[in-house]
Amino acid sequence: DQLRQRVTYALSQIFVVSFLDSNVANYPRGVASYYDTLASNAFGNYRNLLEAVSLHPMMGIYLTSMHNQKESGTRVPDENYAREVMQLLSIGLVELNPDGTAKTSNGKAIETYTNADITGLAKVFTGWSWAGSDKSDTRFWGGNADPNRDWMPMQSYPKFHSAAEKTFLGTSVTAQSSASPETSLKVALDRLYNHSNVGPFIGKQLIQRLVTSNPSPQYVARVAAAFANNGSGVRGDMKAVIKAILMDTEAR
């Protein structure tokens, strides 16, 4: 439990929500639940962690993916979470080598995503809002509140989800005849999860929070390798990543 709490605290500095947001501050039980969600996934798989964070109502409030509506007329989907899930929670701003150093082209770092990627990914995060016993418009907008909605994962509201084609990071969700938020979300999170940047990007941040502020590229590479494969062909195994961080020669 002591190690789990250390890792949870480290994750809370990467997968951030904050009481400094006045809207989040209205839900202390929800924020406690969010922290517990990080704890319950601290020794699990990064893919499950990323989905749990994406669907937690406190993250929905903090990065404004809750109540996000599909495009209509001049209205476009809120892009906040789409941007931050890439920039902060998965792949970062520039393409990375396995050792965490930046890939370059003509002396300049290669950016991981473009504005078009943000626009495409934003459509994925439409049609999600408070959990409850129905999917009425009233519940979508926050009315008829379920007493446990503060901590229950957000549920999908197909009426508000974009059925258009969604293209991002070289991947597409084909146009849907019937809007399916769950299908769109799975494609998007799988793409982020399998991006080559995640191991060095998340791994280095965990090293910095658990061991040292300035890990060598070789240290980062060893941790990224553990993220890519736990020794049994499994990607994203947090136990393997944590073990690699704490048992590395630089840590010892």
N, C-alpha and C positions, 0 to 999 in steps of 0.2 A: 504493500500500500504506500509506503514511503516513496518508492521509486515512481509509482503511478502518479502520486501527487506532484512530484517534481516535473514529470513529463507533461502532466496536465497544465501546470503553470507555464511551462515553456510553450505549449500549444496555444494557450490563451494570449500569448504575446504575438502570435502569428495569425491565428484565426480570431481577430479582434471584434468584440462588441463592447460598448462602453456606456456607463451610466451618465457620462458627460453629454450624451444625446438625450435631450429632454423627453423625447418620446419613449426611448428605452427605459428611462428612469421610472416610468410609470408602472413597470412590470418587474419588481424585484424577484418574484417567484420564477418568472420566465428566465431571468438572467442566472439565477441559481441553477435552474434546469439546464441552461446552456453550458455552464461550467461542468455540470455532471455529465453532459453529453460528450464533452471533450475527454473526461475521465474514463467513461465507458468505452471509448474508442482508442484510448491511448496505447493499448497493447493489441489493437486489432489491425485492420487493413486500411491503408490510406484512402482507398476508393470508398469504403464505407464511411470513413470520417468525413470526406468531402461531401458526400450526399447528406449525411446527418446535419452538417453545418449549413448546407444550402437550403435545406427544408426547415430549419429551426425558425420559429416565428420571430425570435429576437434578432437573428441575422436578417430576416425579411424586413423587419422594421428599421434596423440600423443602416442597411445598405439598400433600402427602399425597393426590394423585389416583391414585397407584399402589396397586393392590390394592383400589380403591374398588368396593364391591359394591352391587348393586341393593337396593331396599327389600324387607324381609321381616319380617313380624310387627311388632315394635316397633323394628326396626332401620331407620334411614334412611340414604341415601347421605351420604358425607362432603361437606361444603359448602365446605371451605377453598378449593380452587382456583376453584370457581364464583364465590365472592365476590371473590377477589383478581384474577381475570382481568378482571373488570369494573372494580373499584376502582383497580387499579394499572396494568394492561396495555392498557387500551383506552378506556373511556369516563369513568372517574372518578366522583366522588360526586354531582355536581350537573350539571344540564343547562347547556350552554354556548352562547353566541352564537359566531358564526364568529371573533370576535376574542378568544375565551378568557374573556370576562367571563361571570358567572353569569346565567342567566335567572331571573327572579323572579316570584312570584305573591303579591300582598298583602304585598310587602316582604320575602318570604322566598325563599331559593333553592329551586329545584325539584329534588328528588332524582331521580337517574337510574334507580334501581331500588329494589324493595321486597324484603322477606324472601321473599315468594312467588316473585319472580324468581330469587332465590338457590336456593330449594328446587327449582324447575323445572329450572334450569340444572345443578344438582348431579347430576341423573339422567343428563345427557348424559355426564358424566365418570365413569361407572361402566363396569366391564368392560375397563379398560386396565391392562396390566402388562408385565413383562419380555418382550423379544423372544426368539424362539427357533424351533426347528424344529417345534414342536407347540404346541397350545393346551390342554395338560393342566392339571388343578387343581394339580399339583405345580409346574409352571412358573409358574403364576399367583401362587402364594405364595412363589416365589423358589427353589425347588428345581431340581435338574437344570440348573444355570446354564450358559447359553451363554457361551463365553469372551469374546465381544465385546458382551455385553448392556449393559455400562456406557455405551456410546455409541450403540447401535442404537436407533432410535425405538421407543417402546412399541408393542406390538401389541394387537389387540382380542381379547377373550374373550367371545363372545356369551352364554355361560352366565351370566356375572356382570353383564350389562348390563340395565338397566331397559328393559322393552318398553312401559311405560306411556306415556301422553301426557305430553309435557314442554312446559310453557308458560312463557315468559320474554320480557320486553321486547316484548310485543305480538306475539310469534311463537310458533308451536306446532310440535312434531314429533308427528305423529299416532301413536296407539298402533300398535305393530308386532306383526304376527302372528308374525314371527320376528325376534328381537332383532338390530339392526344398528347397532353402535357407530359405524361410519363414516358412516352416513346422519345419525345424530343430531349427530355432531361437525360435519359440513359445514354443516348448517342453523344451528347455534349460532355457529360462527366467521364464517359469512357475515353473520349478523345483527350481530355485534359490529363486523365490518369496515365495514359500511355505515352504522353509526350516525353521526349528524352530529357527535357529540362527538370522534371519534377524531382528526380533523385538528388542531383547536385543542388538545386535551389532550396528545397525543403530540408535536405540533409545538412547543408551548411548552416542554415538558421538554427536547427536543433543543436548542432555542435556548439554554436555561439552561445546558446542559452544553457547548455548543460556542462560545457567543458571550458572552451577558450574562445576569446573574441576574434583571434586571428589564426584559424587553422591553416595548415599548409595545403596546397592543391592536392598533394598525395593523400592526405587525411580525408579530404572531401571526396576524392575519387574512390577510396575504399568504402566509405559510407554509401556513396551513390551506387556502388556495385552491389552492396547488400540490399539496397532498395530495389534494384532491378531484378535481383534473384536472391532469395533467402537461403539458397543451397538446395532447395527442393523444387525449383522452377516457379516459385510464387513471387509475384511482383508486389511491392507496396506493403510488405509485412513489417509493421511497426516494431515488433519484438526484435526482428533481425536488425533493423536500423538502430534501435537503441543499444542493442548489444555491441554492434560495430562501433558506435560512438564511444561507449564507456570502456570497452576493452581494447581500444586501439593503443598502439605503443605511445602515441603522442599524449593520450589521456592518462596512461599509466605512469 
